[in-house]
């Protein structure tokens, strides 16, 4: 089956009313996210190499999330909402791969800096295991998209869960190291709790209803 999606329903004109409301809400949230990122970039310039790198990586992630909000799709099921070549499964997955790697690097940087604040070299070194899990997960994701194999998609989710679990362990280690400022302690505590919750929910894939436009059987 071609990864260039087409549809029996032109554009989004024939979509269900609930799907249209959901899609418009996604577009509005995507616009808000982009505006907030631009506000941070313009009004609150960050200092230092790590701050600039975090801002750049977050910008890539925000833009890709906006693109995938405007042109949502479900990769393995070959379902799209908007009938356009911009909903191409390959294009969307490639953009998501870049964004997720940027996000993974952000998490590694966050834990690394937490280790610096806590004065714990082992946390600084262990921080880079987090993005490794998530980068390897991309290979399994691509395998599932190209072969329609749900097993490797499950492996991808498990790798993300493993990455978040490791992040929770290292964030907790940073907390025990008694970071020098209250904000670092709060970050370590909230980070370890949040990562533990995320690790407990590896099934991150959204299951879409039958109102989405199907690409199967199309030319």
TAVENCOR-V250943 format. One record per backbone hydrogen bond with DSSP energy under -0.5 kcal/mol. CO is the residue of the C=O (numbers start at 1). NH is the residue of the N-H. E is the energy in kcal/mol with one decimal. If there is no record, write none. Layout:
# TAVENCOR-V250943
co=CO nh=NH e=E
co=CO nh=NH e=E
This chain:
# TAVENCOR-V250943
co=3 nh=5 e=-0.8
co=3 nh=89 e=-1.4
co=8 nh=10 e=-0.6
co=10 nh=13 e=-1.0
co=10 nh=14 e=-0.6
co=12 nh=15 e=-1.7
co=16 nh=20 e=-2.3
co=17 nh=21 e=-2.2
co=18 nh=22 e=-2.4
co=19 nh=23 e=-2.9
co=20 nh=24 e=-2.7
co=21 nh=25 e=-2.1
co=22 nh=26 e=-2.2
co=23 nh=27 e=-2.3
co=24 nh=28 e=-2.3
co=25 nh=29 e=-2.5
co=26 nh=30 e=-2.3
co=27 nh=31 e=-2.3
co=28 nh=32 e=-2.4
co=29 nh=33 e=-2.6
co=30 nh=34 e=-2.2
co=31 nh=35 e=-2.5
co=32 nh=36 e=-2.6
co=33 nh=37 e=-2.4
co=34 nh=38 e=-2.5
co=35 nh=39 e=-2.2
co=36 nh=40 e=-2.2
co=37 nh=41 e=-2.6
co=38 nh=42 e=-2.5
co=39 nh=43 e=-3.1
co=39 nh=44 e=-0.6
co=40 nh=44 e=-1.5
co=48 nh=52 e=-2.1
co=49 nh=53 e=-2.4
co=50 nh=54 e=-2.5
co=51 nh=55 e=-2.2
co=52 nh=56 e=-2.2
co=53 nh=57 e=-2.7
co=54 nh=58 e=-2.5
co=55 nh=59 e=-1.8
co=56 nh=60 e=-1.9
co=57 nh=61 e=-2.1
co=58 nh=62 e=-2.8
co=59 nh=63 e=-2.3
co=60 nh=64 e=-2.3
co=61 nh=65 e=-2.4
co=62 nh=66 e=-2.1
co=63 nh=67 e=-2.3
co=64 nh=68 e=-2.6
co=65 nh=69 e=-1.3
co=66 nh=70 e=-2.0
co=67 nh=71 e=-2.1
co=69 nh=72 e=-0.5
co=72 nh=81 e=-1.6
co=73 nh=75 e=-0.5
co=74 nh=78 e=-0.9
co=74 nh=79 e=-1.8
co=75 nh=78 e=-0.9
co=78 nh=215 e=-2.2
co=79 nh=74 e=-2.6
co=80 nh=213 e=-2.4
co=81 nh=83 e=-0.5
co=82 nh=84 e=-1.5
co=84 nh=87 e=-1.9
co=85 nh=88 e=-1.6
co=88 nh=92 e=-2.6
co=89 nh=93 e=-2.6
co=90 nh=94 e=-2.4
co=91 nh=95 e=-2.2
co=92 nh=96 e=-2.3
co=93 nh=97 e=-2.2
co=94 nh=98 e=-1.9
co=95 nh=99 e=-2.4
co=96 nh=100 e=-2.9
co=97 nh=101 e=-2.0
co=98 nh=102 e=-2.1
co=99 nh=103 e=-2.4
co=100 nh=104 e=-2.3
co=101 nh=105 e=-2.4
co=102 nh=106 e=-2.1
co=103 nh=107 e=-2.1
co=104 nh=108 e=-2.1
co=105 nh=109 e=-2.7
co=106 nh=110 e=-2.5
co=107 nh=111 e=-2.3
co=108 nh=112 e=-2.5
co=109 nh=113 e=-2.7
co=110 nh=114 e=-1.9
co=111 nh=115 e=-2.3
co=112 nh=116 e=-1.9
co=113 nh=117 e=-2.5
co=114 nh=118 e=-2.2
co=115 nh=119 e=-1.0
co=115 nh=120 e=-2.6
co=116 nh=119 e=-0.5
co=117 nh=180 e=-0.8
co=119 nh=121 e=-0.6
co=120 nh=123 e=-0.7
co=120 nh=124 e=-1.6
co=121 nh=125 e=-2.2
co=122 nh=126 e=-2.6
co=123 nh=127 e=-1.5
co=125 nh=128 e=-1.1
co=126 nh=129 e=-1.7
co=126 nh=130 e=-0.5
co=127 nh=130 e=-1.1
co=127 nh=131 e=-0.6
co=128 nh=132 e=-1.0
co=129 nh=133 e=-2.0
co=130 nh=134 e=-1.4
co=131 nh=135 e=-2.6
co=132 nh=136 e=-2.4
co=133 nh=137 e=-1.6
co=134 nh=138 e=-0.7
co=135 nh=138 e=-0.8
co=135 nh=139 e=-0.8
co=136 nh=139 e=-0.8
co=136 nh=140 e=-1.2
co=137 nh=141 e=-2.2
co=138 nh=142 e=-2.6
co=139 nh=143 e=-2.0
co=140 nh=144 e=-2.2
co=141 nh=145 e=-2.3
co=142 nh=146 e=-2.5
co=143 nh=147 e=-2.1
co=144 nh=148 e=-1.7
co=144 nh=149 e=-0.5
co=148 nh=150 e=-0.7
co=149 nh=153 e=-0.9
co=150 nh=154 e=-1.9
co=151 nh=155 e=-2.0
co=152 nh=156 e=-2.1
co=153 nh=157 e=-2.0
co=154 nh=158 e=-2.2
co=155 nh=159 e=-2.3
co=156 nh=160 e=-2.0
co=157 nh=161 e=-2.3
co=158 nh=162 e=-2.5
co=159 nh=163 e=-2.4
co=160 nh=164 e=-2.5
co=161 nh=165 e=-2.3
co=162 nh=166 e=-2.5
co=163 nh=167 e=-2.1
co=164 nh=168 e=-2.3
co=165 nh=169 e=-2.0
co=166 nh=170 e=-2.5
co=167 nh=171 e=-2.7
co=168 nh=172 e=-2.1
co=169 nh=173 e=-2.0
co=170 nh=174 e=-2.2
co=171 nh=175 e=-1.7
co=172 nh=176 e=-2.2
co=173 nh=177 e=-1.2
co=175 nh=178 e=-1.6
co=181 nh=185 e=-1.7
co=182 nh=186 e=-2.6
co=183 nh=187 e=-2.4
co=184 nh=188 e=-2.4
co=185 nh=189 e=-2.4
co=186 nh=190 e=-2.7
co=187 nh=191 e=-2.6
co=188 nh=192 e=-2.3
co=189 nh=193 e=-1.9
co=190 nh=194 e=-2.8
co=191 nh=195 e=-2.5
co=192 nh=196 e=-1.7
co=193 nh=197 e=-1.9
co=194 nh=198 e=-2.4
co=195 nh=199 e=-2.6
co=196 nh=200 e=-1.1
co=198 nh=201 e=-1.5
co=202 nh=204 e=-2.2
co=206 nh=208 e=-0.7
co=209 nh=212 e=-1.3
co=213 nh=80 e=-2.7
co=215 nh=218 e=-1.6
